[in-house]
Amino acid sequence: MNILSNLLSQPAQPNAKRQRRGIEIKSPREIDIMRQSAKIVATVLKEISELVQPGMTTADLDAYAEKRIREMDATPSFKGYHGFTGSICSSINNEVVHGIPSPKKFIRAGDVVKVDTGAFFQGFHGDSCITIAVGDVTPDAAKLIRVAEEALYKGIEQVKAGAYLIDIAGAIEDHVKGNGFSIVEDFTGHGVGRNLHEEPSVFNFRTRDMPNVKLRAGMTLAIEPILNAGSKFTRTLADRWTAVTVDNSLSAQFEHTVLVTESGYEILTDRSKL
């Protein structure tokens, strides 16, 4: 697990005492800024979902994302983060997370493409991920993608002041396992704000390692279930970034930056309102 500590998603290695401290509550002014950084991320991902097609490379997507982020007066959150070279993580088919964009990696019809990106605007980050079905995918791949997105919203629906992180984890776990898929346990969601990764870790499965964090209005969380069609286990390639499924099965992921409110939640990276 040590090699995972520098990766872009939060590794599932919580420190319970540390988790109970340092969870930032954003002010109204800070939340307004995060709405803007999150909107930039949502805009880029929506545009990428509409332009991706067979024959493009993941480097093409990366160049587009960086150009658009900078045009909106932000900087890519991922580029240079612990040495990562891309503005997006682009992970295809059995690649789970942290795929490095490359001019040699071509997108083909039938691929399942995960695109994860972040934008840093006026001191705050937004973070989101989508999974794109390129052309006609298999029925099994389509179901995996559908259930991954549903699982994200099942988790988000639990968010409100007074709820607990385990409520999010349980809702995601029940939906995923009820549909016959596995949850990747090597990575979790996380707090997000001034830093790309903040406390707390946001698990997608029930575990005794999860700190019993009570949600408070003003918390901002990156909730990101990652599902595999087969085994939950992953391995990291020699590039020290790209995580893949150990059995070559497909993987899908969705992520939103979410604000905790007194009455519920606000999805800051909501693409449907663009």
C-alpha positions as MATLAB code, in Angstrom:
seq = 'MNILSNLLSQPAQPNAKRQRRGIEIKSPREIDIMRQSAKIVATVLKEISELVQPGMTTADLDAYAEKRIREMDATPSFKGYHGFTGSICSSINNEVVHGIPSPKKFIRAGDVVKVDTGAFFQGFHGDSCITIAVGDVTPDAAKLIRVAEEALYKGIEQVKAGAYLIDIAGAIEDHVKGNGFSIVEDFTGHGVGRNLHEEPSVFNFRTRDMPNVKLRAGMTLAIEPILNAGSKFTRTLADRWTAVTVDNSLSAQFEHTVLVTESGYEILTDRSKL';
ca = [
       0.000    0.000    0.000;
       2.923    2.387    0.461;
       3.181    3.009   -3.266;
      -0.415    4.243   -3.239;
       0.278    7.051   -0.825;
       1.253    9.449   -3.610;
      -1.694    8.725   -5.854;
      -4.501   11.097   -6.693;
      -7.379    9.279   -4.990;
      -7.198    9.001   -1.242;
      -5.669    5.631   -0.284;
      -7.763    3.654    2.181;
      -5.386    4.062    5.099;
      -7.193    6.198    7.688;
      -5.732    7.386   10.931;
      -8.712    7.604   13.255;
      -7.239   10.224   15.579;
      -6.119   12.389   12.675;
      -9.511   12.045   11.016;
     -11.260   13.579   14.018;
      -9.188   16.717   13.685;
      -8.615   19.103   10.842;
     -11.899   18.694    8.945;
     -12.457   22.124    7.461;
     -15.799   23.872    7.588;
     -15.963   26.289    4.663;
     -17.294   29.815    5.081;
     -20.005   31.189    2.766;
     -17.313   33.085    0.822;
     -15.192   29.955    0.444;
     -18.214   27.946   -0.658;
     -18.956   30.521   -3.357;
     -15.424   30.133   -4.679;
     -15.729   26.335   -4.599;
     -18.936   26.591   -6.622;
     -16.885   28.320   -9.297;
     -13.988   25.857   -9.253;
     -16.448   22.965   -9.309;
     -18.372   24.503  -12.214;
     -15.143   24.667  -14.204;
     -14.572   20.953  -13.594;
     -18.169   20.099  -14.494;
     -17.954   22.122  -17.694;
     -14.768   20.406  -18.822;
     -16.110   16.930  -18.119;
     -19.382   17.616  -19.895;
     -17.515   18.868  -22.943;
     -15.160   15.885  -22.935;
     -18.092   13.479  -22.703;
     -19.502   15.050  -25.872;
     -16.297   15.142  -27.914;
     -14.644   11.800  -27.109;
     -14.673    9.404  -30.047;
     -12.745    6.419  -31.398;
      -9.348    7.337  -32.809;
      -8.616   10.050  -30.266;
      -5.802    9.561  -27.778;
      -5.936   10.166  -24.070;
      -3.333   12.880  -24.658;
      -5.896   14.636  -26.889;
      -8.375   14.661  -24.008;
      -5.707   15.882  -21.616;
      -4.689   18.764  -23.875;
      -8.321   19.796  -24.278;
      -8.946   19.688  -20.529;
      -5.893   21.778  -19.706;
      -6.748   24.342  -22.383;
     -10.319   24.732  -21.147;
      -9.365   24.880  -17.457;
      -6.861   27.648  -18.154;
      -9.325   29.515  -20.388;
     -11.615   29.724  -17.355;
      -8.820   31.341  -15.284;
      -8.041   28.212  -13.261;
      -5.128   25.803  -13.185;
      -5.273   21.997  -13.441;
      -5.264   20.494   -9.942;
      -3.623   17.256  -11.028;
      -0.755   18.508  -13.192;
       2.458   18.287  -11.200;
       0.708   16.770   -8.170;
       3.381   14.467   -6.709;
       4.914   14.494  -10.190;
       1.792   13.477  -12.130;
       2.169   14.713  -15.714;
      -1.441   15.078  -16.815;
      -4.311   17.464  -16.219;
      -6.660   14.471  -16.221;
      -6.468   10.869  -15.156;
      -7.583    8.788  -18.142;
      -8.195    5.131  -17.315;
      -9.533    2.715  -19.925;
     -11.369   -0.604  -19.426;
      -9.436   -2.618  -16.805;
      -7.504    0.468  -15.668;
      -9.066    1.429  -12.359;
      -7.623    4.870  -11.563;
      -4.732    7.230  -12.289;
      -4.110    6.359  -15.927;
      -1.491    8.713  -17.374;
      -2.568   10.485  -20.588;
      -0.470    9.401  -23.549;
      -0.323   10.094  -27.310;
       0.189    6.350  -27.720;
      -3.040    5.349  -25.964;
      -5.843    5.336  -28.518;
      -9.538    5.203  -27.648;
     -11.522    2.521  -29.446;
     -15.198    1.873  -30.009;
     -16.585   -0.167  -27.122;
     -14.113    1.212  -24.578;
     -15.051    2.190  -21.043;
     -13.144    5.428  -20.390;
     -12.812    7.063  -16.972;
     -11.891   10.766  -16.997;
     -11.068   12.372  -13.643;
     -10.009   16.002  -13.365;
      -9.728   18.915  -10.965;
      -9.459   22.696  -11.180;
      -7.798   25.100   -8.761;
      -9.511   28.490   -8.746;
      -8.808   31.370   -6.344;
      -7.363   29.034   -3.723;
      -9.851   26.153   -3.867;
     -10.176   22.892   -5.765;
     -13.085   21.166   -7.475;
     -12.815   17.450   -8.281;
     -14.990   15.100  -10.325;
     -14.873   11.942  -12.444;
     -17.090   10.431  -15.134;
     -17.107    7.121  -16.968;
     -17.838    7.308  -20.686;
     -19.143    4.492  -22.857;
     -17.460    4.994  -26.231;
     -19.949    4.008  -28.895;
     -21.745    0.708  -28.352;
     -20.441   -1.154  -25.315;
     -21.408   -4.622  -24.136;
     -24.531   -5.006  -21.982;
     -22.329   -5.971  -19.034;
     -20.211   -2.837  -19.463;
     -23.316   -0.674  -19.748;
     -24.701   -2.145  -16.520;
     -21.396   -1.566  -14.699;
     -21.380    2.087  -15.745;
     -25.025    2.553  -14.802;
     -24.630    0.973  -11.371;
     -21.470    2.993  -10.652;
     -23.314    6.247  -11.297;
     -26.344    5.079   -9.333;
     -24.068    4.150   -6.418;
     -22.630    7.662   -6.373;
     -26.092    9.165   -6.046;
     -27.158    6.590   -3.451;
     -24.223    7.813   -1.359;
     -24.931   11.487   -1.997;
     -28.550   11.047   -0.938;
     -27.337   10.219    2.584;
     -25.533   13.548    2.948;
     -26.882   16.094    5.399;
     -25.783   17.729    8.627;
     -26.066   15.174   11.427;
     -25.551   12.121    9.215;
     -22.393   10.022    9.408;
     -19.810    8.890    6.897;
     -20.890    5.305    7.422;
     -24.329    6.227    6.061;
     -22.690    7.139    2.746;
     -20.541    4.008    2.745;
     -23.424    1.700    3.549;
     -25.700    3.061    0.838;
     -22.974    2.684   -1.781;
     -21.967   -0.795   -0.641;
     -25.519   -2.121   -0.583;
     -26.283   -0.892   -4.087;
     -23.044   -2.152   -5.596;
     -23.120   -5.590   -4.036;
     -26.844   -5.910   -4.676;
     -26.067   -5.620   -8.373;
     -23.294   -8.202   -8.317;
     -20.247   -5.945   -8.570;
     -17.284   -5.440   -6.260;
     -16.093   -2.237   -4.589;
     -12.458   -1.274   -4.909;
     -11.228   -0.916   -1.330;
      -7.731    0.385   -2.098;
      -9.022    3.919   -2.696;
     -11.571    6.170   -1.037;
     -13.122    9.567   -1.492;
     -11.906   12.510    0.561;
     -12.459   16.012    1.746;
     -11.616   18.703   -0.784;
     -11.114   22.453   -0.596;
      -7.909   24.427   -0.114;
      -6.136   21.123   -0.716;
      -7.006   18.543   -3.329;
      -7.110   15.915   -0.585;
      -8.296   16.815    2.883;
      -9.839   15.018    5.814;
     -11.935   12.978    6.093;
     -11.506    9.810    4.035;
     -14.893    8.981    2.513;
     -15.228    5.207    2.325;
     -17.412    3.337   -0.156;
     -17.823    0.279    2.083;
     -18.463   -0.429    5.748;
     -15.334   -0.984    7.794;
     -14.276   -0.688   11.418;
     -11.352    1.407   10.180;
     -13.739    4.198    9.261;
     -13.775    7.049   11.782;
     -17.254    7.815   13.090;
     -17.350   11.315   11.581;
     -20.576   13.262   11.956;
     -21.271   15.526    8.998;
     -21.576   19.266    9.572;
     -22.873   21.985    7.286;
     -19.980   23.532    5.366;
     -18.015   20.323    4.857;
     -17.075   19.628    1.239;
     -16.568   16.011    0.230;
     -15.396   14.250   -2.916;
     -17.536   11.105   -3.006;
     -16.233    8.592   -5.544;
     -17.309    4.949   -5.687;
     -15.091    2.715   -7.850;
     -16.603   -0.571   -9.045;
     -15.081   -3.634  -10.687;
     -16.955   -6.228  -12.683;
     -14.796   -8.940  -11.133;
     -12.321   -8.985   -8.261;
     -12.076   -5.974   -5.961;
      -8.290   -6.224   -5.924;
      -5.955   -3.978   -7.908;
      -2.278   -3.760   -8.733;
      -0.169   -0.782   -9.743;
       1.773   -0.818  -13.008;
       5.460   -0.042  -13.396;
       4.661    3.614  -14.108;
       3.821    3.792  -10.362;
       0.491    5.486  -11.101;
      -1.892    3.355  -13.130;
      -3.910    0.912  -11.027;
      -5.516   -2.006  -12.886;
      -7.804   -4.872  -11.941;
      -5.921   -8.049  -11.057;
      -8.234  -10.206  -13.184;
      -8.434   -7.869  -16.206;
     -12.111   -7.131  -15.488;
     -13.720   -3.802  -16.346;
     -13.814   -0.939  -13.859;
     -16.017    2.171  -13.607;
     -15.970    5.276  -11.425;
     -18.028    8.398  -10.815;
     -17.223   11.301   -8.492;
     -18.797   14.572   -7.408;
     -17.685   17.357   -5.105;
     -20.551   17.711   -2.622;
     -21.357   20.404   -0.058;
     -22.999   19.341    3.207;
     -25.923   21.622    4.098;
     -28.217   21.761    7.124;
     -31.061   20.171    5.187;
     -29.124   17.933    2.808;
     -26.535   18.521    0.127;
     -25.518   20.534   -2.909;
     -23.687   18.828   -5.764;
     -21.107   21.447   -6.697;
     -19.877   19.582   -9.796;
     -23.386   18.971  -11.137;
     -23.165   18.787  -14.959;
     -26.924   18.623  -15.475;
     -27.346   22.334  -14.727;
     -24.866   23.526  -17.370;
];
